[in-house]
Amino acid sequence: MLDVAKEEGQTVVESGDEKTSRARGEFFFEARNVGDWTSRLVFIVCALGLFAVFVTAAMLEPNPLGHSTHTQLGLAPCGFLAVSGLPCPGCGLTTCFSHMVRFEIYDAARANPFGIPLFISFVLAFLYSIVGAWKGWSVMESIYEFHMDWICIGLSACAMVVWGGRIATILIGGV
């Protein structure tokens, strides 16, 4: 079992008989608790899933409309867009990713600006998963140390802000 606690600016991680204490931010540079085989498996599955996302994005041709690229996969068009005439928060993400794997940053931002930080997060998570699997890091310790909960909350807030801006631009500017 992994127990994590804070002591005066230090992170104390207890796993079985081991106890490690270090300052936050020293995560990459000091020895870590090693996870069991399930941690390696989780990191491998994450890396493979993210790799599949990148390969899929590379195989798709970005739709010039800035959305609906996902329909090339046989998926239905966005129901929210069809009913309301307004894009949902995810409209343009597949198109954005398809542009990002081609390093077409401007076109990616036009498709869905939120897709750029999301894509960068995916790339970083992919690289981290590879290193984590290779070194056998503990998944739970990694989630705690890097505040994955706050990263997810931040990305969600970014998605909502970008979506609000897109809706406001459409309603005000008629774009």
Beta strands, then each sheet from edge to edge (+ up, - down):
strand 1: 2-7
strand 2: 10-15
strand 3: 18-23
sheet 1: 1+ 2- 3+
end
